[in-house]
Amino acid sequence: MATRVSISNQVFSKKLVSLLTLIIVGCFAMATIQIRHEQDIPIGDYELKYPAYFGNRINTNAKNVLTKQGVFLGRMLFYEPKLSSNNLVSCGSCHQQKLAFTDGQSFSMGVGKVPTTRNSMSLANLLWGRSFFWDGRANSLEGQVIEPITHPNEMGESMENVARKLQKTTLYPPLFKKVFGTDTVTGEQIVKAIAQFERTLISADSKYDYYLQGKYTPTLDESNGMSLFFTNSMAEKGIRGANCGHCHTGPKMFSELFHNNGLDSIPSDIGREKFTGLAIDNGRFRAVSLRNIALTAPYMHDGRFKTLNEVLDHYSDHIKQSATLSPFLQRTVNNMGGSTIHLSAKEKSDMIAFLQMLTDETFINDPRFSNPHKR
């Protein structure tokens, strides 16, 4: 009997030693990762690269100059779940790279397990934005960063508490010192770093870009769809068009405009009016960029349309009249005597072929934008 007990104790001791060894090795590996981050963090000015046809009217901040180390830290924080009250939700939870920084849901689910009230927007090419969110209530990327972190149903934290949590880690204080010259973590610094990272999320490597650069010849369907997209319908002259270029204009495929696009006669979400207080803004929402649009379903501010076909059906035949309906959607017809644009099935198919030209595979696979915490 004593022998059996002795053998059992030996086996237990060996298992305990093995377990302790694994824990020690694991801790050493984590320390190695942290040390590697500190030693290998890039230093210097960050050079933004984008096509000349995107233009240089970019939204930067003189008090938050882009640096390599700042972008590095911002990327770490963008994917850091400690920014949320339950330590499970990060910016990257609702803005996933594989979906052009959307999440594939009509409404996102944050820490409160209560759906958000609007669809998660793509973060591509924010560098050229002048205002942010569906209603444009933030006029800087720094202002945009704060809201989801502090919203009770999104990440549900205070900037002060987030700073305290990061301060307690061994990883972040040295990184903040590299970026801001002090290892004291503050909410303002967190916001600045994430904004720096978001300014680098540039999507400009699609078939459409190759076409603009003279490096790609569109197929017949793509070419027809492109023509329809940018052509304004003039039934009296026999010119067919989809009138999309008014709102989704230029190479970046967006404009700093807010429109009531005929989703509802009486909007359940008053849109920009909630921010401006102006009745003229009732039901108006941002004309979002169509870059990577094939990846960012569902569509509209409330994610009501699941496919691009549904979106085109809406603009083709189901515009709802209201007092604030965009003038670009009024009295636009392709057929004399008609009441809608009324696109044919072939025209819709061609337009989708064109919209798929806007998909940027490089952007959704670029390691510079990926989750650095995954190993």
N, C-alpha and C positions, 0 to 999 in steps of 0.2 A: 504493500500500500504506500509506504514511504517513497519507494522508487518511482511509482506512478506520479505522486505529487511533485517529486523532484524533476521528473521529465516535463510535466506540465508547466512548472515554473520556468524551466529552461526555454521551452517553446514560447511562453508568454514574454520572457525577457528578450528573446530574439525579435519577436514581433514589435515589441516596444522600441527596441533599438532601431529597427528598420523604419518605424513610423517617425521617430525623432530625426533620423537621417533625412527622410523625405522632407520633413518640415524645415530642417536647416538648409537643405539644398534649395527648397522652394524660396525661402527667405533670401538666400544668397542670389538666386536668379532674379528675384524682384529688385534687389539692391543693384544688381548688374544692369538691369533695364533702366533704373532711375539714373545711375551714374552715366550710362551711355547717353541718355537724353541730355544730361547736363554738358557732357563733353562734346557731343556731336551737333548740338544746336547751331544752326547757321547764323552768322552775324553779318550785318551790313544793310545797306539800302535795298529795298525790294523793287525790282523793275517790273512794272506792269506791261504785258505784251498783248496786243490786240490789233486787228486789221485797221488800216487807216480809214476805211470806209465806215467804221463804227463812230468816228469823230472823237474829238478830245474834250467834249463838254462833260467831263466826269465829275462825280460827286465825292470829293475828298475832304479831309478835315485837317486844317493847319495845326490843330492841337493834337492830332493823332496821326502822325506821319508814318507811312508804311515802312516797316523794317522786316528783314528775314526772320529775326528772332520774335518779333511781334506776331507775324503770321503763323509761325510755328506754335507759339503759345495759344493763339486764337483757335487753331485747329484742334489742339489738345482739349481746350475748354468747350468747343462746339460739340464734341463727342463725350463730354464728361457728365455722367449721371448725378454726380454730387451737386450739380447746380439745381437739382429738384429736391423737394421736401422729403420724398421717399427714397432718394438716392437711386432711382431706377430710370428716370426719364431725362434724356439729353435733348439738345437742339436737333441732333441727328435722328432722334426717334420719329419726329414728324417731318423731317427733311432728309430723305434717304438718297444717297448719291445715285443708286441704280435707277431711281425714278426721277432723275433731274432735280433732286432735292424737294420732292413732294412725298406723300406717304400712301397714295393709292386709295385713300378713304374719303368718303364725302365729308366727314367731320372727324377730327383727330380725338384721341382719348388720352388725357393727361393724368396727373396724379389724383385728381378728384373723381376719376371714373365717371365724369360727366362730359358728354361730347362738346367740343367747341361749337361755336355758332356759325363759323365760316370755314370754308375749305382751305387746306394748307397750300400756300402758294409756292411756286418754284423760286429758288434763290439765284437763278442764273442771271448774270449781267446786271446785278444790283449797282454796280459801279456807275451806271449811267442814270440811275433813278434820282428823282428830285423829291419824291415823297413815297411812303411805304404803307403797306397793308391795303386791303381792298378799298378802304375809304380814304386812304392817303393821310391818316392822322399823324404819322411820324414824318418829320422833315429831314431826318438823318438816319444813317444806319446805326449810329450809337443809340438814338432814341428807339429805334426798332428793336434792338437787342434786349432792352430792359423789359418790355411788355410781356413776352412769353415766360420769362423767368419769374416774374412777380405775379402773374395772373393766377388766381386761386385754382382754376380748373386746368391749367396747363402744367407749369412746373411748380407753382405754389410756394415759392421761396421769397425771402427778402434778400436784397443785395448784401446787407450786413451779415446775415447768417451764412450765405454762400461763401463770403470772404473768410469768415471764421472757420468754416469746414476745410477750405483749401489751405488755410494757414497751418492747420494741424497736421497736414501731410508732410512727408519728407520730400515729395516730388516737386510741389509747386513753388514754395518760397524761393529756391535757387533759380527757377525759371523766371519768376517775376523780377528777380534782381537783374537777370541778364537783359530783360526787356525794359524795365522801368528804373533800374538803378537802386532799388530797395527790395528787400525780401519781405516787406510788410504788404500783405495782400489786401487790396481794397476793391469795393464794388465798381468804382470808376475804372480801375485798371482792367477788371474782368470784361467790362463792356467794351473798352477800347480794343482789347486783343481780339475779341470775337468779331467786332466790326472790321478789323484789319483782315482777318481771314475771309470774311464774306465778300470783301471788295475784290478778292483774287478769283472768285468763282466765275470765270469768264468762259462762255461757250461760243466758240467761233470756228469750229472745225467740222461742219456738216457738208453734205452734198451741195446745199445752197451756197455755202461759202466758196466751195470749189467752183461753182458756176459763176459767182460774182468775180472770182479771180481768173476766169477764163480757163479753168482746168477741168471742167466737167460739162458735158453736153446732156441736157435733160432728155429723158425719153419723151415720146409724143404725148403720153398721158400727163407726165409731169409738166411739160411745156404748156399744154392746154389748161391744166389746173392753175398754173402760175398766172397765165393770162387772165383767166376768170377772176382770180383772187384780186388782182390789182386793177381790173377794169370796172368802171362805173357804168351801170346799165343805162341805156338810152333806147327805150323801145321804139320811139318815134323815128330813130335812125337805124333801127335793126341791130343795135350793138348790145350784145349780151354780156353781163358781168355780174359778179357777186358782191361788189362794193365793200370788200374787206379792208382794202388799203387805207381807208379813211382813218380807221382806229388802230390797225396793226400795221404801222407804216415804217418804211426804211429798213435797212439791213438787220436792225435789232428786233424788228417786228413788234414794236410797242410804241405807245405815245403817252405823254403825261396828261392824259385826258380821262374823264370819268363820264360814263354813259349809262343811261337807262336803255338796256338793249332788248326791251320788250318781253321780258320773262313773265311778268304779271301785270294785269291792269291795275290792281291795288297791291303794291309790294308788301309782303309780310315783314321784310327787312328793309328799313328805310334807307340803308346804305350811307352815302356820304352826308346826307342830311343830319344824321346823328352827330357828326363831327362839326359841320358848318352851321347848323341851325337854319339853313336856307331851304325853303320849300322847293325851290328849283332843283335841288339836289336829291329830291325824293327818288329812291330806287336807282340811284346812280352808283356805279362801281368802276374800279380801275379797268382800263383796257389793257389786259395783261400781255406780256410777251408770248408769242407763239413758238418761240424756240423750244425744241424738244417736246412739242405738243402731243406727239403720238405716245409719249411716255407718261404724261401727267394726268391721265384720267383718274377720277371723274372730273367733269368740267362745270364751270360757273362758280360763283361765290358760295353756293350751297351744294355743289357737287351733284346737281340733279340729273345731269346727262352722263351716262356711263360710256358712251362711245362718240367718236367723231361724226359718225353717221347721224346720231341724234342731234348733235350740235348743228350740223348743216340742215337737217330737217326743220329745226327751229327757225333759223334765219331764212330758209327758203319759203316756209308756208305758215309759220305759227307765231309771228310777231304779234304781241298784244298791245293794243293802243292804250295810251295814258297821257296825262298832261305833260309829263317830262320825258316822253319817248325821244330818243336821239333823233335829231333832224336827218342824220345820215340813213335812218331806217324808215323815214316817211316818204311816201310817194315814189318808192323805188321799185320799178317793175321791169320785167324782161319781155312781157307780152302786152300789146296794146289792149286796153280795157281790163287788164288784170289788176289784182289788189295786193299781190306779193311778188317777190323776186322770182319765185317758182323755178328752181333749178331742176334739170332733168336728172335721172339716175346716173347717166353717163357723166354729166357735169360734176355731180357730187363725187363720183369715183375718181375723176381726174383731179379734183381739188384735194382729195385725201392723198393721192399720189404725190402732189406738190408738198403738202404739209409734212409728209414723211421725209421729204428732203431736208427738213429742219432738225432731224435727229442727229445729235453729236455723240458718236460712240466714244470718242476720245474723252469728252467731258465726264461721262458717267463711269469711266474706267480709270481716270487719271489718279495715280497714287498720291498726288499732292493734296487731293481733296478727300481721301479715304479716312476711315477711322484708325487713328494711330494706336489705339488701345488694344486692337485685335492682334493676337499673335498666335 
